[in-house]
Amino acid sequence: MLRVEGLKKSYKDFEVLKGIDFEVPKGCIYGFLGKNGAGKTTTMNILTGLIGFNGGNVFYDGKSFKDNKRSILSMIGYVPQDPVFYGYMNAYEYLKFIGGLSGMVELDIKRRSEEVLSIVGLKEAAKRKVGGYSGGMLQRFAIAVALFNRPKMLFLDEPTSSLDPQGRMEILSLIKELKEQGITVFFSTHILNDIERVCDQVTILDKGVVLVSDELKALKDKYIKPIYDIELEEPCEEVAAKIKSLEWVQNVVCHNTMMSVYVSDIEASKTKLLGIMADSGAAVISYSLRKSDLEDIFIRLVNSDENL
């Protein structure tokens, strides 16, 4: 569906994107993950035609973006991080406005307005002024606007970042529904839990460089490792040094009396770790196996240390 090859973007001497590569398969929810300032929005603005780029290329369905920009833009929809509308209009009026700009006849505008408002769950609020919508309703309406011209691919830039928990769940549920309708969703965010909830594939971007790009399941299989969190009565440095020398221990991180033990062999750790702790004479206050998640992958990669 979308292929990015060696994409570069600079502002004078500041290189925002340093030759990034990734590929988005058709019909998936693609997570584009990174800290604020990583280059996510710059990438989104390039892929949606809002700004140019200095090097590399972008391909949609095998067509070069440089050579087919007009036809490609008709295939995509875009919801910016902070969508802005004419607040004095209601939803029907605004959709009629954008439909008119697209050259649609009035009957088709009415029909499509009903369809997109139904998709995003705003039919009951369609006659209310958009300026009175809540944050979650505004995001859903922005998606309705982006869907109006029946895009094959939808770009969402931080769609849940400013929402309350209920609003976030509504948007994530809607993203899943869009995938079921055959729309490819490119979902840029810094919220790791949202990526885990809905995405099929993930690219992690940091300082303009792609750290990793793969299926979410493959990333978890490769990077998520068992972690034991142990609290001691005394500072943990001495016992940590002993544990770190074991062949099935990949790393030990100490913070005063708290110790996190990263292991490569879960079975060996289950049968041996507590015994080693007892033999060392360390007084254990608490001992638990942490359920690792995407946050652990993100921290390891961004810190350039897979064992942290």
For each residue, the residues with C-beta under 8 A, 3 or more apart:
1: 24 25 26 27 60 61 152 153 184
2: 23 24 47 58 59 60 153 184 186
3: 23 24 58 59
4: 7 20 21 22 23 43 47 56 57 58 59
5: 21 56 57 58 59
6: 19 20 21 55 56 57
7: 4 17 19 20 21 43 46 53 55 56 57 58
8: 15 17 18 19 53 54 55 56
9: 15 16 17 39 42 43 46 51 53 54
10: 13 14 15 16 54
11: 14 16
12:
13: 10
14: 10 11
15: 8 9 10 18 208
16: 9 10 11 39 42 208
17: 7 8 9 20 39 42 43 46 53 208
18: 8 15 207 208 209
19: 6 7 8 55 56
20: 4 6 7 17 39 43 56 205 208 209 210
21: 4 5 6 7 210 213
22: 4 203 210 213
23: 2 3 4 213
24: 1 2 3 28 30 153 184 186 201
25: 1 28 30 184 200 201
26: 1 184
27: 1 179 182 184
28: 24 25 179 184 185 200 201
29: 175 176 179 185 187 198 199 200 201
30: 24 25 184 185 186 187 199 200 201 202 203
31: 187 189 195 198 199 201 202 203 216
32: 40 43 44 186 187 188 189 202 203 205
33: 40 188 189 190 192 195 202 203 204 205 298
34: 38 39 40 190 204 205 206
35: 38 190 206 302
36: 190
37:
38: 34 35 190 205 206 207 208
39: 9 16 17 20 34 42 43 205 207 208
40: 32 33 34 43 44 157 158 188 190 205
41: 44 45 81 157 158 188
42: 9 16 17 39 45 46 51
43: 4 7 9 17 20 32 39 40 46 47 188 205
44: 32 40 41 47 48 78 155 157 186 188
45: 41 42 48 50 51
46: 7 9 17 42 43 49 50 51 52 53 58
47: 2 4 43 44 58 65 76 155 186
48: 44 45 73 76 78 155
49: 46 65 69 72 73
50: 45 46 78
51: 9 42 45 46
52: 46
53: 7 8 9 17 46 56 58
54: 8 9 10
55: 6 7 8 19
56: 4 5 6 7 8 19 20 53
57: 4 5 6 7 64 65 66
58: 2 3 4 5 7 46 47 53 64 65 66
59: 2 3 4 5 62 63 64 65
60: 1 2 63 65 68 72 75 76 153
61: 1 75
62: 59
63: 59 60 67 68 71 72
64: 57 58 59 67 68
65: 47 49 57 58 59 60 68 69 72
66: 57 58 69
67: 63 64
68: 60 63 64 65 71 72
69: 49 65 66 72 73
70: 73 74
71: 63 68 74 75
72: 49 60 63 65 68 69 75 76
73: 48 49 69 70 76
74: 70 71 149
75: 60 61 71 72 151 152 153
76: 47 48 60 72 73 151 152 153 154 155
77: 146 147 148 149 151 153 154 155
78: 44 48 50 146 154 155 157
79: 83 139 142 143 145 146 154 155 156 157 159
80: 83 142 157
81: 41 157 158 159 161
82: 162
83: 79 80 138 139 141 142 145
84:
85: 89 94 130 131 138 141 142 145
86: 89 94 97 130
87: 129 130 131 132
88: 129 131
89: 85 86 93 94 97 129 130
90: 93 94 126 127 128 129 130
91: 94 95 113 117 122 125 126 127 128 130 141 144
92: 95 96 113 126 127
93: 89 90 96 97
94: 85 86 89 90 91 97 98 130 141 145
95: 91 92 98 99 109 112 113 116 117 144 145 148
96: 92 93 99 100 106 109 110 113
97: 86 89 93 94 100 101
98: 94 95 101 102 145 148
99: 95 96 102 104 108 109 112 113 148
100: 96 97 103 104 109
101: 97 98
102: 98 99 148 149
103: 100
104: 99 100 108 109 112
105: 108 109
106: 96 109 110
107: 110 111
108: 99 104 105 111 112
109: 95 96 99 100 104 105 106 112 113
110: 96 106 107 113 114
111: 107 108 114 115
112: 95 99 104 108 109 115 116 148
113: 91 92 95 96 99 109 110 116 117 126 148
114: 110 111 117 118 123
115: 111 112 118 119
116: 95 112 113 119 120 144 145 147 148
117: 91 95 113 114 120 122 123 126 144
118: 114 115 121 123
119: 115 116 144 147 174 177 178 181
120: 116 117 140 141 143 144 147 174
121: 118 140 170 174
122: 91 117 125 126 137 140 141 144
123: 114 117 118 126
124:
125: 91 122 128 133 137
126: 90 91 92 113 117 122 123
127: 90 91 92
128: 90 91 125 132 133
129: 87 88 89 90 132
130: 85 86 87 89 90 91 94 133 138 141
131: 85 87 88
132: 87 128 129
133: 125 128 130 137 138 141
134: 137 138 167
135: 138 139 162 163 164 167
136: 139 140 163 164 166 167 168 170 171
137: 122 125 133 134 140 141
138: 83 85 130 133 134 135 141 142
139: 79 83 135 136 142 143 159 160 163 167 171
140: 120 121 122 136 137 143 144 170 171 174
141: 83 85 91 94 120 122 130 133 137 138 144 145
142: 79 80 83 85 138 139 145 146 159
143: 79 120 139 140 146 147 154 156 159 171 174 178
144: 91 95 116 117 119 120 122 140 141 147 148
145: 79 83 85 94 95 98 116 141 142 148
146: 77 78 79 142 143 151 154 155
147: 77 116 119 120 143 144 150 151 154 178 183
148: 77 95 98 99 102 112 113 116 144 145
149: 74 77 102
150: 147
151: 75 76 77 146 147 154 183
152: 1 75 76 183 184
153: 1 2 24 60 75 76 77 183 184 185 186
154: 76 77 78 79 143 146 147 151 178 183 184 185 186
155: 44 47 48 76 77 78 79 146 186 188
156: 79 143 159 175 185 186 187 188
157: 40 41 44 78 79 80 81 188
158: 40 41 81 161 162 188 189 190
159: 79 81 139 142 143 156 171 175 187 189
160: 139 163 167 168 171 172 189 191 194
161: 81 158 189 190 191
162: 82 135 158
163: 135 136 139 160 166 167 168 171
164: 135 136 167 168
165: 168 169
166: 136 163 169 170
167: 134 135 136 139 160 163 164 170 171
168: 136 160 163 164 165 171 172 194
169: 165 166 172 173
170: 121 136 140 166 167 173 174
171: 136 139 140 143 159 160 163 167 168 174 175
172: 160 168 169 175 176 194 197 198
173: 169 170 176 177
174: 119 120 121 140 143 170 171 177 178
175: 29 156 159 171 172 178 179 185 187 198
176: 29 172 173 179 180 198
177: 119 173 174 180 181
178: 119 143 147 154 174 175 181 183 185
179: 27 28 29 175 176 182 183 184 185
180: 176 177
181: 119 177 178
182: 27 179
183: 147 151 152 153 154 178 179
184: 1 2 24 25 26 27 28 30 152 153 154 179
185: 28 29 30 153 154 156 175 178 179
186: 2 24 30 32 44 47 153 154 155 156
187: 29 30 31 32 156 159 175 194 195 198 199
188: 32 33 40 41 43 44 155 156 157 158
189: 31 32 33 158 159 160 161 194 195
190: 33 34 35 36 38 40 158 161
191: 160 161 194 195
192: 33 195 196 293 294 295 298
193: 196 197 294
194: 160 168 172 187 189 191 197 198
195: 31 33 187 189 191 192 198 199 202 216 294
196: 192 193 199 216 293 294
197: 172 193 194
198: 29 31 172 175 176 187 194 195
199: 29 30 31 187 195 196 202 216
200: 25 28 29 30 215 216
201: 24 25 28 29 30 31 213 214 215 216
202: 30 31 32 33 195 199 212 213 214 215 216 219 294
203: 22 30 31 32 33 210 212 213
204: 33 34 210 211 212 213 297 298 301 302
205: 20 32 33 34 38 39 40 43 208 209 210 211
206: 34 35 38 209 211 301 302
207: 18 38 39
208: 15 16 17 18 20 38 39 205
209: 18 20 205 206
210: 20 21 22 203 204 205 213
211: 204 205 206 301 302
212: 202 203 204 219 297 301
213: 21 22 23 201 202 203 204 210
214: 201 202 218 219 222
215: 200 201 202 218 219
216: 31 195 196 199 200 201 202 219 220 294
217: 220 221
218: 214 215 221 222
219: 202 212 214 215 216 222 223 224 294 297
220: 216 217 223 224 294 297
221: 217 218 224
222: 214 218 219
223: 219 220 296 297 300 301 306
224: 219 220 221 292 293 296 297
225: 250 262 263 264 292 296
226: 262 263 266 269 289 290 292
227: 260 261 262 263 289 290 292 296
228: 260 261 263 269 273 287 288 289 290
229: 258 259 260 286 287 288 289 290
230: 236 258 259 260 261 277 284 286 287 288
231: 257 258 259 284 285 286 287
232: 235 236 239 257 258 259 282 283 284 285
233: 257 282 283 285
234: 257 282 283
235: 232 238 254 256 257
236: 230 232 239 240 254 256 257 258 259 282
237: 240 241 254
238: 235 241 242 280
239: 232 236 242 243 259 277 280 282
240: 236 237 243 244 252 254 259
241: 237 238 244 245
242: 238 239 245 276 280
243: 239 240 246 249 252 259 261 273 276 277
244: 240 241 249 251 252
245: 241 242 249
246: 243 249 272 276
247:
248: 263 264 265 268 269 272
249: 243 244 245 246 252 261 262 263 264 269
250: 225 262 263 264 307
251: 244 261 262 307 308
252: 240 243 244 249 259 260 261 262
253: 259 260 262 308
254: 235 236 237 240 258 259
255: 258 259
256: 235 236
257: 231 232 233 234 235 236 285
258: 229 230 231 232 236 254 255
259: 229 230 231 232 236 239 240 243 252 253 254 255
260: 227 228 229 230 252 253 290
261: 227 228 230 243 249 251 252 269 273
262: 225 226 227 249 250 251 252 253 307
263: 225 226 227 228 248 249 250 266 268 269 273
264: 225 248 249 250
265: 248 268 269
266: 226 263 269 270
267: 270 271
268: 248 263 265 271 272
269: 226 228 248 249 261 263 265 266 272 273
270: 266 267 273
271: 267 268 275
272: 246 248 268 269 275 276
273: 228 243 261 263 269 270 276 277
274: 277 278 284 287
275: 271 272 278 279
276: 242 243 246 272 273 279 280
277: 230 239 243 273 274 280 282 284 287
278: 274 275 281 282
279: 275 276
280: 238 239 242 276 277
281: 278
282: 232 233 234 236 239 277 278
283: 232 233 234
284: 230 231 232 274 277 287
285: 231 232 233 257
286: 229 230 231
287: 228 229 230 231 274 277 284
288: 228 229 230
289: 226 227 228 229
290: 226 227 228 229 260
291:
292: 224 225 226 227 296
293: 192 196 224 296
294: 192 193 195 196 202 216 219 220 297 298
295: 192 298 299
296: 223 224 225 227 292 293 299 300
297: 204 212 219 220 223 224 294 300 301
298: 33 192 204 294 295 301 302
299: 295 296 302 303 308
300: 223 296 297 303 305 306 307 308
301: 204 206 211 212 223 297 298 304 306
302: 35 204 206 211 298 299
303: 299 300 308
304: 301
305: 300 308
306: 223 300 301
307: 250 251 262 300
308: 251 253 299 300 303 305
